[in-house]
Amino acid sequence: MNINFELYRVFYIVATLGNITKASQKLMISQPAVTKQIKALEEQLGGELFIRTKRGVILTENGREIYNYIKQGMNYFEAAELQFTNLKKLETGTVKIGISTTLCRLFLLKYLDQFHKQYPNVAIQVFTDPSKIMRKMLKDGTIDILIAKESDKEDDDLEIYRLGELNQCFIASSHFQELKNYTISLSDLNNYPLLFPKSPSTTREHFDNFCQQNNIKMSTKIEIASANLLEDFVKIGLGIGLVTKEFAVSKAKNNEFFIVKTKPTIPSIPFSLITLKNSFHSFGANKLIEMIKKDIKTKN
């Protein structure tokens, strides 16, 4: 049985108010139209729903049974409308973001702070899986937004909005003091123990491609998935590590390690806000995207 939802809504209003005149005023339609829709519902269901009295209408036994079910349904619809309104007003909801810990600290934290202050009731979930995994999470809807270093080949179904660039550099501890204030070729640097981000990673991908294009061969002593752990390995002298320069500068100033000057210069890596084309974002995600893009446009 496929009954128009509007007939149930009219029935619910009439039954709740117990009066067709009041129901017509609430529904903003004529009394004959209300009566006609009630009769249409009764015909489709195959039984009377109301008893007409001088004071109004009262439910039949069958009418009371169906009213209890329809009341629950209407309550769910009203709750759904209220939830949607709250989502629209950013009084609830969740924003799911994929981003590396490095980019989160260097770029996103200030926006999250601003967003949370304006919309404290919107939950924020941050995922820090490898970028290739997070691209898959973006496509299957697990996350709303991905902020990541751009891959050499991005899929056509992704919307890429350039945010900035990050640089790579090698860092070393006092165990390799002879390299301080000295510019060394990458080929000669290969004679030292080298620490690299573990593959697959966008940082590693860009560096390997750069070396290949310049016929530079680099051997790896240790591969490390965590950027923080790689720095710890450098500090105790296990090798010279490839890291994000913007993240290392402040620590280098504190003499935790120093930046090794190399030639040729390692190219920067662009990073972007990545979303799925033609997809609907939550109100919270849209507001965060708008906030980030507005700030980037102002800076440019």
Secondary structure as UniProt FT lines:
FT   HELIX           5..17
FT   HELIX           20..27
FT   HELIX           31..45
FT   STRAND          50..52
FT   STRAND          57..59
FT   HELIX           61..88
FT   TURN            89..90
FT   STRAND          94..99
FT   HELIX           101..103
FT   HELIX           104..108
FT   HELIX           109..118
FT   TURN            120..121
FT   STRAND          123..127
FT   HELIX           131..139
FT   TURN            140..141
FT   STRAND          145..149
FT   TURN            156..157
FT   STRAND          158..166
FT   STRAND          168..172
FT   HELIX           174..179
FT   TURN            180..181
FT   STRAND          183..185
FT   HELIX           186..189
FT   TURN            190..191
FT   STRAND          194..197
FT   HELIX           202..213
FT   TURN            214..215
FT   STRAND          222..224
FT   HELIX           227..235
FT   TURN            236..237
FT   STRAND          240..244
FT   HELIX           245..253
FT   TURN            254..255
FT   STRAND          258..263
FT   STRAND          269..276
FT   TURN            277..278
FT   HELIX           283..299
//
